[in-house]
Amino acid sequence: MSGTLIYMIKKIPAADRYYNDFGSLQTYWLFSFGHYHEATNMNFGALRVFNDDVIAPGAGFPDHPHAKMEILTIILEGTLTHTDSMGNKETLTAGEVQRMSAGNHVVHSEFNRHDVPIHLYQLWFHSNQTTVTSYEQKKIVDTHPVTVLASGTKSGVVALYANATVSKLVLTPTQEAKIVLEVGWGCLIYISKGEVFVNGELLSAGDQARITKVSEILLVTDGGAQALIVEVKM
C-alpha cells in the first residue's frame, strides 16, 4: 500500500484506500479483505480488518461464520438488524457500538431492513480469549474530545478481548487533544470529517495515519473534525 512516511507517521491518502461498489454495498477496505489481497497490508498489530461500509436498503450479509475474532461495529447513520447463533436478535442505531466475541465459532447476519442507507465502521481484532463467545451493545455517551468506545486495557463503552483500544475523536474548532501511547504500541487514526493536524501532518476526511515508535500524538483542528482512533500493541 502506498503512503508517505513522516517521522514514523505513515500517511495514507483517502484516494489510496481500496474501494469497491457492489451495488447494494459501497465499501472502503483499509486492509486486505475478501478478494483484495496485498501482502504488505494485512494488519496493524491486532487490528486485522477496518471496513468503511454503506449498505443500501434491503441489503446486507446473510448468515456467515467467524472464529477467534473480536468484531466491533460502530453505526454512524441508519439502523442495522443483527442476529447470531448465540440467540441475539438486535437492532443497532446511529450512535451505538456493538462488540461480538466470536470465540471458537459464531454465525451471524447483518441487514438493512429500513428505507435509508446504513453507514458503519466494522473492525476485526485478533482475540486474546479465543474460547469466549459473547455479545455487548451500548449507546455511545460522548466524553469530548475523546470517547473510549472499546478496550482491552481501559474502561470503555464496551469491553474488548484484544490488545487494543478504539476511541472516537470529536474536536470543535481550534480544539486539540493529546494521545499518550504506551511503549510498544502503535496508533491508527482514520479521519471521518474535517481536517486534523496529526503531529503537524495535515489529514483530511478519508485519510489515515499509521503511527509507530511515537510516545505522544497531538491532534489539532482549525475548523472542527471527527476521527476514529485505534491504539494497538505492535
N, C-alpha and C positions, 0 to 999 in steps of 0.2 A: 504494500500500500504506500502511495506517495505521501509526502508530508515534509514539513520544514522543521529541523531540529534546532532549537534555540535554547542554550543553557539547560539542557535536559528537559526541555518542553518541546514535544513533537506536536506541531500544529497541523491538523488535517482539515483542509477547507471543506465546506459543505458540498461543493461540486465533486469531491473525490469519494463521497460515500457511495456504496453500491446501491443502486436504485432499481426497482422492478415494479411494473404496472401489470397486475394480474387481472385487471378489470374491476373485480369486486374488492381487491386489496391493492393499495399503493403503499410501498414499504421501502424504507432505507435500512440496510443491514450494515452495522458498524464492524462486524466480524464475519468471518466465513460462516455460511449458513446455507442449508439446502444445497442447491446446485452451484452456488457461488463458493469457490474454494481458492484460497490464497494462503500458501504455507506460512507466510510471514505475518499473517493476520488471523491467528486462531483464537487468541485470548489476550487478556491483560490481567495478570495474576489469576485470581479465582474467577474473574468475570469471563464467561465463555460466549454469551450472546447479549447483544443490545440491539433490539429492533424498534424502529420508529414507524408505527403502523397506522394507516387509516383504513377502516373496514366499512364497506358500503352497507346500507340497509339490506337485511335478509341474508347477508353473507356471514362467513365465519369458518371455524375449524371444527370438523366433526371429531368424534372420539379418537384419541391417539395417546400412546403411552409415553411416560417419562420415567427415568430412574436416576438416582444419585445426583439430583439437581435441586437447587433452590430456585424457584421460579417466582419472580416479583413482577406484578402487573400494576402500572400506575395509569389511571384513567384521567385524561386531560379534557376530553369532550365526549358526550354521549353516554350510553348505557350498555353494558356488556352482560350477557347471560352466561353463567358458568355452571356446569355440572361435573361431578367427578365420581370415581369409584369408591371414595370414602363416604359417599352419601350426601355430599354438599350440593345444594341447588340454590344458587345465589344470583343476585343482580349487583353489579358494580356500577356506580355512577361517578360523574366527574368530581374530582376531589377525594377519591378513595384510593387506597392501596391494598393489594392482596398479596399474601405470601402463601405459596403452596410448596410443601416439602415432599419431594417425590419418593424419597427413601429407596427401597428396592424396586417398587413398581407402583405407579399410579396412572390411571387412564382418565382423561378429562376432555371436555369440549368447551368451546367458546363461540358465541354467536351474537350478532347484532339483530335483535328481534324488534327493533324500532325503526322509525322512518327518517332518521337523521344519521349521518356517518359517526363512527366512533374514532377518536384519535387517542392512541395509547402508546406508552412505552412498555416493552417487556424485556426483562433482563433475566438471564440464567447464570447461576453461580455453581461451581463445583461444591458440593455439600461436604461438610466435615462431620456429618452424622448420617451416614448412608443407610441406616436402618429406620430412620424416623420418617413417618408419613403423617402429615398434619396440615391444617388449613387455618389461616388467620386473615381477617378482612376488617379494616377500620377506616373511619373518616380521618382525613388529614386536618389537624389543627395547626395552622402556621405559627411559628415562633420566630418571626423575621429577625435577621435576614436569612438564617439557615435553620431548616427544619430537618431533623434526622428522621427519615422515613422507615428505614430498616437497618439493623446492625447485629453483628455477631459479637461485638465488643462494647457497644454503648447502649444507653437507653434510647429506644426509638418508638415510632408509632406501632411497628410490628417487629417481632424477633426475626433473626436470620441465622440459619445454621451454616455460616460461611465466614471466612476471614475477610470480611468486607463491611463497609458502611455506605449506605446510599442516602443522600441528603438532597433536599430541594432548596435552591437558592433564589430568593426574591430580593432584588435591590431596587430601591427607589432612586430617583435622580440624584446624582452626586454622592450616593451612599457607597460604602465599601465594607468588605468582610475579609477575614483572615482565616485560613485553614492551616493548622499545625499538623504535620504528618509525623507519625512515629518512624523511627529508624527501620528501614527495610520495607516501607510501604510506599505505594505509588498512588496516583490520583488521575482519574479521567474526568474531564469537565466537558459537558455537552450543552451548547447554548440553545435554549428554547426560543427566547425572544430578546430583542435588543442587542446591545453590544457591551462587551466586558473586556477590560484590560486585565489579563492574567499575567502577573509579574511583569507588567509593561507591554505584553504582546496582545494586540487587539484581536478579539474573536467576535464574530457576528453570528446571527441565528443559523443553525445547522453546522457550524464549525465545531470542532472538538480539539481538546488538548490532552495529550497523554504525558504525564509528568512523573519523572523518577529522580531519585537522588537529590531531592529538594526538601528542606525541613519546613519551610513556610511558603504559603501561596497567598498573595494579596490580590483580591478581586475588587476592581473599581469600575464604576459606570458613570457616564455623564447624563444619559437620558433615561435610565432605568433598564432593568434586564431581569431575565429568569434563566435558570440553568439547572441541570441535574449534575450532582457531584457524586462520583463513585470512588471511594478510597478502598484499596485492596492491598493485602500483603503480597509482596512480589516473590 
